Amino acid sequence: MSQLAPHEIDLGTQSLDDIEGAVETWKRQALPEIEASLLTEAQKQFTQEIKKPESQL
């Protein structure tokens, strides 16, 4: 996964709304990348299973 820009959250000075907003922003950036990574890995595993000779199943 690529390096996402860190989000500075100061729990002492930021409001709950600010913190929730920062979390939502990070989720919008990170989740699509995580999904794509998982899908790619699943496709690789599926392809490896398909390519195995039947005698190994």
PDB file with one MODEL, atoms N, CA, C and O in Angstrom:
MODEL        1
ATOM      1  N   MET A   1       0.853  -1.179   0.000  1.00  0.00           N
ATOM      2  CA  MET A   1       0.000   0.000   0.000  1.00  0.00           C
ATOM      3  C   MET A   1       0.890   1.231   0.000  1.00  0.00           C
ATOM      4  O   MET A   1       1.907   1.269   0.694  1.00  0.00           O
ATOM      5  N   SER A   2       0.517   2.217  -0.762  1.00  0.00           N
ATOM      6  CA  SER A   2       1.320   3.435  -0.808  1.00  0.00           C
ATOM      7  C   SER A   2       1.215   4.189   0.509  1.00  0.00           C
ATOM      8  O   SER A   2       0.335   3.922   1.328  1.00  0.00           O
ATOM      9  N   GLN A   3       2.104   5.111   0.693  1.00  0.00           N
ATOM     10  CA  GLN A   3       2.134   5.891   1.928  1.00  0.00           C
ATOM     11  C   GLN A   3       1.128   7.034   1.826  1.00  0.00           C
ATOM     12  O   GLN A   3       1.287   7.935   1.003  1.00  0.00           O
ATOM     13  N   LEU A   4       0.105   6.995   2.654  1.00  0.00           N
ATOM     14  CA  LEU A   4      -0.852   8.088   2.704  1.00  0.00           C
ATOM     15  C   LEU A   4      -0.299   9.175   3.607  1.00  0.00           C
ATOM     16  O   LEU A   4       0.410   8.899   4.574  1.00  0.00           O
ATOM     17  N   ALA A   5      -0.628  10.397   3.283  1.00  0.00           N
ATOM     18  CA  ALA A   5      -0.171  11.508   4.116  1.00  0.00           C
ATOM     19  C   ALA A   5      -0.728  11.356   5.524  1.00  0.00           C
ATOM     20  O   ALA A   5      -1.920  11.108   5.702  1.00  0.00           O
ATOM     21  N   PRO A   6       0.133  11.505   6.522  1.00  0.00           N
ATOM     22  CA  PRO A   6      -0.377  11.377   7.892  1.00  0.00           C
ATOM     23  C   PRO A   6      -1.312  12.533   8.232  1.00  0.00           C
ATOM     24  O   PRO A   6      -1.139  13.657   7.761  1.00  0.00           O
ATOM     25  N   HIS A   7      -2.284  12.233   9.044  1.00  0.00           N
ATOM     26  CA  HIS A   7      -3.208  13.255   9.504  1.00  0.00           C
ATOM     27  C   HIS A   7      -2.887  13.539  10.960  1.00  0.00           C
ATOM     28  O   HIS A   7      -2.958  12.654  11.813  1.00  0.00           O
ATOM     29  N   GLU A   8      -2.539  14.763  11.224  1.00  0.00           N
ATOM     30  CA  GLU A   8      -2.234  15.147  12.596  1.00  0.00           C
ATOM     31  C   GLU A   8      -3.540  15.351  13.349  1.00  0.00           C
ATOM     32  O   GLU A   8      -4.382  16.158  12.955  1.00  0.00           O
ATOM     33  N   ILE A   9      -3.693  14.618  14.423  1.00  0.00           N
ATOM     34  CA  ILE A   9      -4.879  14.771  15.261  1.00  0.00           C
ATOM     35  C   ILE A   9      -4.390  15.096  16.666  1.00  0.00           C
ATOM     36  O   ILE A   9      -3.674  14.312  17.290  1.00  0.00           O
ATOM     37  N   ASP A  10      -4.786  16.253  17.145  1.00  0.00           N
ATOM     38  CA  ASP A  10      -4.427  16.671  18.499  1.00  0.00           C
ATOM     39  C   ASP A  10      -5.660  16.488  19.372  1.00  0.00           C
ATOM     40  O   ASP A  10      -6.578  17.309  19.361  1.00  0.00           O
ATOM     41  N   LEU A  11      -5.662  15.404  20.122  1.00  0.00           N
ATOM     42  CA  LEU A  11      -6.836  15.091  20.925  1.00  0.00           C
ATOM     43  C   LEU A  11      -7.119  16.136  21.992  1.00  0.00           C
ATOM     44  O   LEU A  11      -8.242  16.236  22.484  1.00  0.00           O
ATOM     45  N   GLY A  12      -6.114  16.906  22.347  1.00  0.00           N
ATOM     46  CA  GLY A  12      -6.302  17.908  23.390  1.00  0.00           C
ATOM     47  C   GLY A  12      -6.976  19.182  22.917  1.00  0.00           C
ATOM     48  O   GLY A  12      -7.635  19.863  23.703  1.00  0.00           O
ATOM     49  N   THR A  13      -6.819  19.511  21.640  1.00  0.00           N
ATOM     50  CA  THR A  13      -7.344  20.803  21.178  1.00  0.00           C
ATOM     51  C   THR A  13      -8.418  20.697  20.104  1.00  0.00           C
ATOM     52  O   THR A  13      -9.193  21.635  19.918  1.00  0.00           O
ATOM     53  N   GLN A  14      -8.479  19.569  19.393  1.00  0.00           N
ATOM     54  CA  GLN A  14      -9.460  19.465  18.322  1.00  0.00           C
ATOM     55  C   GLN A  14     -10.797  18.966  18.865  1.00  0.00           C
ATOM     56  O   GLN A  14     -10.859  18.181  19.812  1.00  0.00           O
ATOM     57  N   SER A  15     -11.850  19.447  18.236  1.00  0.00           N
ATOM     58  CA  SER A  15     -13.189  19.012  18.644  1.00  0.00           C
ATOM     59  C   SER A  15     -13.447  17.609  18.109  1.00  0.00           C
ATOM     60  O   SER A  15     -12.743  17.127  17.222  1.00  0.00           O
ATOM     61  N   LEU A  16     -14.441  16.979  18.649  1.00  0.00           N
ATOM     62  CA  LEU A  16     -14.820  15.644  18.181  1.00  0.00           C
ATOM     63  C   LEU A  16     -15.181  15.679  16.699  1.00  0.00           C
ATOM     64  O   LEU A  16     -14.855  14.749  15.961  1.00  0.00           O
ATOM     65  N   ASP A  17     -15.840  16.727  16.265  1.00  0.00           N
ATOM     66  CA  ASP A  17     -16.190  16.862  14.848  1.00  0.00           C
ATOM     67  C   ASP A  17     -14.935  16.915  13.983  1.00  0.00           C
ATOM     68  O   ASP A  17     -14.887  16.299  12.918  1.00  0.00           O
ATOM     69  N   ASP A  18     -13.908  17.657  14.442  1.00  0.00           N
ATOM     70  CA  ASP A  18     -12.653  17.738  13.685  1.00  0.00           C
ATOM     71  C   ASP A  18     -11.991  16.370  13.583  1.00  0.00           C
ATOM     72  O   ASP A  18     -11.501  15.982  12.522  1.00  0.00           O
ATOM     73  N   ILE A  19     -11.982  15.644  14.696  1.00  0.00           N
ATOM     74  CA  ILE A  19     -11.355  14.322  14.721  1.00  0.00           C
ATOM     75  C   ILE A  19     -12.128  13.360  13.820  1.00  0.00           C
ATOM     76  O   ILE A  19     -11.525  12.625  13.037  1.00  0.00           O
ATOM     77  N   GLU A  20     -13.449  13.362  13.925  1.00  0.00           N
ATOM     78  CA  GLU A  20     -14.259  12.493  13.072  1.00  0.00           C
ATOM     79  C   GLU A  20     -14.057  12.837  11.603  1.00  0.00           C
ATOM     80  O   GLU A  20     -14.008  11.946  10.754  1.00  0.00           O
ATOM     81  N   GLY A  21     -13.940  14.121  11.301  1.00  0.00           N
ATOM     82  CA  GLY A  21     -13.693  14.540   9.922  1.00  0.00           C
ATOM     83  C   GLY A  21     -12.360  14.025   9.407  1.00  0.00           C
ATOM     84  O   GLY A  21     -12.265  13.582   8.263  1.00  0.00           O
ATOM     85  N   ALA A  22     -11.331  14.080  10.243  1.00  0.00           N
ATOM     86  CA  ALA A  22     -10.017  13.580   9.837  1.00  0.00           C
ATOM     87  C   ALA A  22     -10.064  12.073   9.603  1.00  0.00           C
ATOM     88  O   ALA A  22      -9.453  11.571   8.660  1.00  0.00           O
ATOM     89  N   VAL A  23     -10.781  11.357  10.453  1.00  0.00           N
ATOM     90  CA  VAL A  23     -10.910   9.909  10.291  1.00  0.00           C
ATOM     91  C   VAL A  23     -11.660   9.587   8.995  1.00  0.00           C
ATOM     92  O   VAL A  23     -11.253   8.701   8.244  1.00  0.00           O
ATOM     93  N   GLU A  24     -12.745  10.302   8.737  1.00  0.00           N
ATOM     94  CA  GLU A  24     -13.510  10.065   7.506  1.00  0.00           C
ATOM     95  C   GLU A  24     -12.675  10.363   6.264  1.00  0.00           C
ATOM     96  O   GLU A  24     -12.753   9.634   5.276  1.00  0.00           O
ATOM     97  N   THR A  25     -11.884  11.419   6.307  1.00  0.00           N
ATOM     98  CA  THR A  25     -11.013  11.756   5.179  1.00  0.00           C
ATOM     99  C   THR A  25     -10.022  10.633   4.929  1.00  0.00           C
ATOM    100  O   THR A  25      -9.803  10.232   3.785  1.00  0.00           O
ATOM    101  N   TRP A  26      -9.421  10.124   6.005  1.00  0.00           N
ATOM    102  CA  TRP A  26      -8.453   9.046   5.855  1.00  0.00           C
ATOM    103  C   TRP A  26      -9.133   7.796   5.290  1.00  0.00           C
ATOM    104  O   TRP A  26      -8.587   7.130   4.410  1.00  0.00           O
ATOM    105  N   LYS A  27     -10.324   7.483   5.800  1.00  0.00           N
ATOM    106  CA  LYS A  27     -11.046   6.302   5.308  1.00  0.00           C
ATOM    107  C   LYS A  27     -11.355   6.428   3.819  1.00  0.00           C
ATOM    108  O   LYS A  27     -11.223   5.455   3.076  1.00  0.00           O
ATOM    109  N   ARG A  28     -11.762   7.612   3.379  1.00  0.00           N
ATOM    110  CA  ARG A  28     -12.067   7.798   1.953  1.00  0.00           C
ATOM    111  C   ARG A  28     -10.827   7.598   1.102  1.00  0.00           C
ATOM    112  O   ARG A  28     -10.927   7.149  -0.040  1.00  0.00           O
ATOM    113  N   GLN A  29      -9.657   7.923   1.640  1.00  0.00           N
ATOM    114  CA  GLN A  29      -8.421   7.745   0.884  1.00  0.00           C
ATOM    115  C   GLN A  29      -7.920   6.308   0.961  1.00  0.00           C
ATOM    116  O   GLN A  29      -7.473   5.752  -0.042  1.00  0.00           O
ATOM    117  N   ALA A  30      -7.992   5.711   2.135  1.00  0.00           N
ATOM    118  CA  ALA A  30      -7.359   4.411   2.363  1.00  0.00           C
ATOM    119  C   ALA A  30      -8.205   3.231   1.903  1.00  0.00           C
ATOM    120  O   ALA A  30      -7.666   2.277   1.342  1.00  0.00           O
ATOM    121  N   LEU A  31      -9.507   3.269   2.123  1.00  0.00           N
ATOM    122  CA  LEU A  31     -10.337   2.093   1.840  1.00  0.00           C
ATOM    123  C   LEU A  31     -10.295   1.650   0.381  1.00  0.00           C
ATOM    124  O   LEU A  31     -10.181   0.451   0.127  1.00  0.00           O
ATOM    125  N   PRO A  32     -10.383   2.558  -0.589  1.00  0.00           N
ATOM    126  CA  PRO A  32     -10.296   2.087  -1.987  1.00  0.00           C
ATOM    127  C   PRO A  32      -8.960   1.398  -2.285  1.00  0.00           C
ATOM    128  O   PRO A  32      -8.910   0.420  -3.031  1.00  0.00           O
ATOM    129  N   GLU A  33      -7.890   1.914  -1.700  1.00  0.00           N
ATOM    130  CA  GLU A  33      -6.580   1.308  -1.922  1.00  0.00           C
ATOM    131  C   GLU A  33      -6.497  -0.067  -1.255  1.00  0.00           C
ATOM    132  O   GLU A  33      -5.929  -0.999  -1.824  1.00  0.00           O
ATOM    133  N   ILE A  34      -7.059  -0.193  -0.056  1.00  0.00           N
ATOM    134  CA  ILE A  34      -7.079  -1.480   0.638  1.00  0.00           C
ATOM    135  C   ILE A  34      -7.914  -2.484  -0.151  1.00  0.00           C
ATOM    136  O   ILE A  34      -7.506  -3.633  -0.317  1.00  0.00           O
ATOM    137  N   GLU A  35      -9.078  -2.059  -0.639  1.00  0.00           N
ATOM    138  CA  GLU A  35      -9.931  -2.933  -1.448  1.00  0.00           C
ATOM    139  C   GLU A  35      -9.201  -3.418  -2.689  1.00  0.00           C
ATOM    140  O   GLU A  35      -9.248  -4.605  -3.014  1.00  0.00           O
ATOM    141  N   ALA A  36      -8.533  -2.517  -3.378  1.00  0.00           N
ATOM    142  CA  ALA A  36      -7.816  -2.878  -4.599  1.00  0.00           C
ATOM    143  C   ALA A  36      -6.704  -3.870  -4.296  1.00  0.00           C
ATOM    144  O   ALA A  36      -6.490  -4.819  -5.050  1.00  0.00           O
ATOM    145  N   SER A  37      -6.002  -3.653  -3.202  1.00  0.00           N
ATOM    146  CA  SER A  37      -4.919  -4.555  -2.811  1.00  0.00           C
ATOM    147  C   SER A  37      -5.460  -5.947  -2.503  1.00  0.00           C
ATOM    148  O   SER A  37      -4.888  -6.946  -2.937  1.00  0.00           O
ATOM    149  N   LEU A  38      -6.554  -6.017  -1.759  1.00  0.00           N
ATOM    150  CA  LEU A  38      -7.156  -7.307  -1.425  1.00  0.00           C
ATOM    151  C   LEU A  38      -7.671  -8.023  -2.669  1.00  0.00           C
ATOM    152  O   LEU A  38      -7.512  -9.237  -2.801  1.00  0.00           O
ATOM    153  N   LEU A  39      -8.283  -7.280  -3.572  1.00  0.00           N
ATOM    154  CA  LEU A  39      -8.797  -7.872  -4.803  1.00  0.00           C
ATOM    155  C   LEU A  39      -7.655  -8.436  -5.650  1.00  0.00           C
ATOM    156  O   LEU A  39      -7.763  -9.537  -6.189  1.00  0.00           O
ATOM    157  N   THR A  40      -6.572  -7.687  -5.764  1.00  0.00           N
ATOM    158  CA  THR A  40      -5.419  -8.143  -6.532  1.00  0.00           C
ATOM    159  C   THR A  40      -4.857  -9.426  -5.939  1.00  0.00           C
ATOM    160  O   THR A  40      -4.547 -10.366  -6.671  1.00  0.00           O
ATOM    161  N   GLU A  41      -4.725  -9.471  -4.622  1.00  0.00           N
ATOM    162  CA  GLU A  41      -4.196 -10.668  -3.957  1.00  0.00           C
ATOM    163  C   GLU A  41      -5.132 -11.865  -4.155  1.00  0.00           C
ATOM    164  O   GLU A  41      -4.676 -12.981  -4.404  1.00  0.00           O
ATOM    165  N   ALA A  42      -6.437 -11.627  -4.043  1.00  0.00           N
ATOM    166  CA  ALA A  42      -7.404 -12.710  -4.241  1.00  0.00           C
ATOM    167  C   ALA A  42      -7.338 -13.241  -5.674  1.00  0.00           C
ATOM    168  O   ALA A  42      -7.432 -14.448  -5.895  1.00  0.00           O
ATOM    169  N   GLN A  43      -7.177 -12.344  -6.644  1.00  0.00           N
ATOM    170  CA  GLN A  43      -7.077 -12.768  -8.038  1.00  0.00           C
ATOM    171  C   GLN A  43      -5.823 -13.608  -8.260  1.00  0.00           C
ATOM    172  O   GLN A  43      -5.862 -14.600  -8.988  1.00  0.00           O
ATOM    173  N   LYS A  44      -4.708 -13.217  -7.636  1.00  0.00           N
ATOM    174  CA  LYS A  44      -3.465 -13.988  -7.766  1.00  0.00           C
ATOM    175  C   LYS A  44      -3.657 -15.391  -7.198  1.00  0.00           C
ATOM    176  O   LYS A  44      -3.277 -16.379  -7.828  1.00  0.00           O
ATOM    177  N   GLN A  45      -4.246 -15.476  -6.009  1.00  0.00           N
ATOM    178  CA  GLN A  45      -4.451 -16.778  -5.386  1.00  0.00           C
ATOM    179  C   GLN A  45      -5.385 -17.652  -6.225  1.00  0.00           C
ATOM    180  O   GLN A  45      -5.143 -18.847  -6.389  1.00  0.00           O
ATOM    181  N   PHE A  46      -6.432 -17.059  -6.743  1.00  0.00           N
ATOM    182  CA  PHE A  46      -7.376 -17.797  -7.577  1.00  0.00           C
ATOM    183  C   PHE A  46      -6.676 -18.333  -8.824  1.00  0.00           C
ATOM    184  O   PHE A  46      -6.859 -19.492  -9.196  1.00  0.00           O
ATOM    185  N   THR A  47      -5.879 -17.490  -9.460  1.00  0.00           N
ATOM    186  CA  THR A  47      -5.153 -17.893 -10.663  1.00  0.00           C
ATOM    187  C   THR A  47      -4.190 -19.023 -10.353  1.00  0.00           C
ATOM    188  O   THR A  47      -4.061 -19.956 -11.145  1.00  0.00           O
ATOM    189  N   GLN A  48      -3.507 -18.958  -9.211  1.00  0.00           N
ATOM    190  CA  GLN A  48      -2.583 -20.030  -8.833  1.00  0.00           C
ATOM    191  C   GLN A  48      -3.333 -21.342  -8.621  1.00  0.00           C
ATOM    192  O   GLN A  48      -2.839 -22.405  -8.998  1.00  0.00           O
ATOM    193  N   GLU A  49      -4.512 -21.280  -8.026  1.00  0.00           N
ATOM    194  CA  GLU A  49      -5.311 -22.494  -7.809  1.00  0.00           C
ATOM    195  C   GLU A  49      -5.748 -23.100  -9.140  1.00  0.00           C
ATOM    196  O   GLU A  49      -5.717 -24.318  -9.316  1.00  0.00           O
ATOM    197  N   ILE A  50      -6.148 -22.251 -10.061  1.00  0.00           N
ATOM    198  CA  ILE A  50      -6.609 -22.722 -11.378  1.00  0.00           C
ATOM    199  C   ILE A  50      -5.471 -23.380 -12.152  1.00  0.00           C
ATOM    200  O   ILE A  50      -5.691 -24.363 -12.858  1.00  0.00           O
ATOM    201  N   LYS A  51      -4.257 -22.845 -12.025  1.00  0.00           N
ATOM    202  CA  LYS A  51      -3.116 -23.349 -12.793  1.00  0.00           C
ATOM    203  C   LYS A  51      -2.547 -24.655 -12.240  1.00  0.00           C
ATOM    204  O   LYS A  51      -1.746 -25.300 -12.917  1.00  0.00           O
ATOM    205  N   LYS A  52      -2.939 -25.065 -11.023  1.00  0.00           N
ATOM    206  CA  LYS A  52      -2.416 -26.308 -10.452  1.00  0.00           C
ATOM    207  C   LYS A  52      -2.913 -27.479 -11.281  1.00  0.00           C
ATOM    208  O   LYS A  52      -4.069 -27.500 -11.703  1.00  0.00           O
ATOM    209  N   PRO A  53      -2.047 -28.448 -11.513  1.00  0.00           N
ATOM    210  CA  PRO A  53      -2.501 -29.676 -12.203  1.00  0.00           C
ATOM    211  C   PRO A  53      -3.559 -30.374 -11.348  1.00  0.00           C
ATOM    212  O   PRO A  53      -3.520 -30.298 -10.120  1.00  0.00           O
ATOM    213  N   GLU A  54      -4.485 -31.039 -11.990  1.00  0.00           N
ATOM    214  CA  GLU A  54      -5.585 -31.681 -11.261  1.00  0.00           C
ATOM    215  C   GLU A  54      -5.090 -32.715 -10.265  1.00  0.00           C
ATOM    216  O   GLU A  54      -5.756 -32.973  -9.261  1.00  0.00           O
ATOM    217  N   SER A  55      -3.939 -33.308 -10.524  1.00  0.00           N
ATOM    218  CA  SER A  55      -3.406 -34.329  -9.612  1.00  0.00           C
ATOM    219  C   SER A  55      -3.029 -33.745  -8.250  1.00  0.00           C
ATOM    220  O   SER A  55      -2.918 -34.487  -7.273  1.00  0.00           O
ATOM    221  N   GLN A  56      -2.833 -32.428  -8.172  1.00  0.00           N
ATOM    222  CA  GLN A  56      -2.463 -31.787  -6.913  1.00  0.00           C
ATOM    223  C   GLN A  56      -3.686 -31.332  -6.129  1.00  0.00           C
ATOM    224  O   GLN A  56      -3.544 -30.920  -4.978  1.00  0.00           O
ATOM    225  N   LEU A  57      -4.866 -31.389  -6.701  1.00  0.00           N
ATOM    226  CA  LEU A  57      -6.068 -30.924  -6.011  1.00  0.00           C
ATOM    227  C   LEU A  57      -6.529 -31.876  -4.945  1.00  0.00           C
ATOM    228  O   LEU A  57      -7.531 -31.618  -4.279  1.00  0.00           O
TER     229      LEU A  57
ENDMDL
END
